[in-house]
Amino acid sequence: MKDCIFCKIGRHEARSWMIAETNFAFSILDIHPMNRWHATVMPKEHYVNIFDIPVDALQEIMSTLKYVVDLYHRKLGIDAVQIISSNGKAAQQDVLHSHWHIAPRHQGDGQDVKWKFYPEMVEDYHAMLEELGTGRFVDAPIK
């Protein structure tokens, strides 16, 4: 896409701090860092979100993501990260080019990602699997 900033970065038409690059994907230091070493990984080809990405392209992106995480672990000793990708408006996606954040975390970093849990929804799981038409309940003891 001509005006997409991530597409421009992938074509080397916009400033970036490139960590890794393949023929299909790349990773950059995020221009809006939430923490030191915050990176973003994305495909070179324009896909709005995960619903648009073919499986083979997604494998290439995940391979790049894994390379960066391993690099951070090996070179920097980073041993805690959050991998975050928002897909769709209700999921708070604000850049319409699919991407994954690598957010290194450490105790006391001032970041907090908390979800509200609804344990009562577990009662619906049998019906939910039935609605999908796939999957199965595994009745095994929790250890």
C-alpha positions in Angstrom: 0.0 0.0 0.0 1.5 3.3 -1.1 0.8 5.5 2.0 1.1 2.9 4.7 4.1 3.8 7.0 4.9 0.2 7.7 5.0 -0.6 3.9 7.2 2.4 3.4 9.6 1.2 6.1 9.6 -2.3 4.5 10.6 -0.6 1.2 13.3 1.5 2.9 11.4 4.7 2.1 11.0 5.8 5.7 13.3 6.1 8.7 13.7 3.1 11.0 16.0 1.2 13.2 16.0 -2.2 11.6 16.8 -5.1 13.8 16.2 -8.0 11.3 14.9 -8.3 7.8 14.1 -11.2 5.5 12.4 -11.2 2.0 9.0 -11.4 3.7 9.2 -9.7 7.1 11.2 -7.3 9.2 11.6 -6.1 12.8 12.3 -2.5 13.9 12.7 -0.7 17.2 9.3 0.8 17.8 9.0 4.6 17.3 6.7 4.7 20.4 8.6 2.6 22.9 6.8 1.3 25.9 10.1 0.0 27.3 13.8 -0.3 26.3 14.2 -2.7 23.3 10.5 -2.5 22.4 10.4 -3.9 18.9 7.7 -4.4 16.2 7.7 -7.3 13.7 5.6 -7.2 10.5 5.2 -8.5 7.0 6.7 -6.5 4.1 3.5 -7.2 2.2 0.5 -5.2 3.3 -2.0 -7.2 5.3 -4.6 -5.3 7.4 -4.7 -7.9 10.2 -4.2 -11.6 11.0 -7.4 -12.5 9.2 -5.8 -11.5 5.9 -2.5 -13.3 6.2 -1.8 -16.6 4.5 -0.4 -19.3 6.7 3.0 -19.4 4.8 3.4 -15.6 5.3 2.5 -15.9 9.0 5.2 -18.6 9.4 7.8 -16.2 8.0 6.7 -13.4 10.3 6.8 -15.7 13.4 10.2 -16.9 12.4 11.4 -13.3 12.3 9.8 -12.7 15.7 11.4 -15.7 17.2 14.8 -14.6 15.8 14.5 -11.2 17.5 13.4 -12.8 20.8 16.3 -15.2 20.8 18.7 -12.4 19.9 17.4 -10.3 22.8 17.8 -13.3 25.1 21.3 -14.2 23.9 22.8 -10.7 23.6 20.9 -8.8 26.2 19.9 -11.4 28.8 16.2 -10.5 28.3 14.2 -13.4 29.8 10.7 -11.9 29.9 8.7 -10.5 27.0 5.1 -9.9 26.0 4.1 -10.6 22.4 1.1 -8.4 21.6 -0.9 -8.1 18.4 -4.2 -6.3 18.1 -6.4 -7.3 15.2 -9.6 -5.4 14.5 -11.2 -2.2 15.8 -12.7 -3.8 18.9 -9.2 -5.2 19.7 -7.8 -1.6 19.7 -5.9 -2.1 16.4 -4.8 1.4 15.5 -2.3 0.8 12.6 -4.0 -1.0 9.8 -0.9 -3.1 8.8 -0.6 -6.4 10.7 2.2 -6.3 13.3 3.4 -7.9 16.5 5.0 -6.0 19.4 7.9 -7.6 21.3 7.7 -5.9 24.7 10.6 -6.8 27.0 9.4 -6.8 30.6 11.2 -6.6 34.0 10.0 -6.2 37.5 9.0 -2.7 38.3 9.0 -1.4 34.7 5.8 0.6 35.3 3.8 -1.4 32.6 0.7 -3.3 33.5 -1.5 -5.4 31.2 -4.4 -6.7 33.2 -7.5 -8.5 31.9 -10.8 -8.8 33.6 -11.6 -12.5 33.9 -15.1 -14.1 33.7 -14.8 -17.6 35.2 -18.6 -18.2 34.9 -18.1 -18.4 31.1 -16.5 -21.8 31.5 -20.0 -23.2 31.8 -20.6 -22.3 28.2 -17.5 -24.2 26.8 -19.4 -27.3 25.8 -21.9 -25.2 23.8 -19.1 -23.1 22.4 -17.3 -26.1 21.0 -20.6 -27.4 19.5 -21.1 -24.0 17.8 -17.6 -24.2 16.2 -18.4 -27.7 15.0 -14.9 -28.9 16.0 -12.8 -29.6 19.1 -13.6 -31.8 22.1 -13.7 -31.8 25.8 -10.9 -33.7 27.5 -11.9 -34.9 30.9 -8.6 -35.3 32.6 -7.6 -34.4 36.2 -5.9 -31.0 36.6 -2.5 -31.5 38.2 
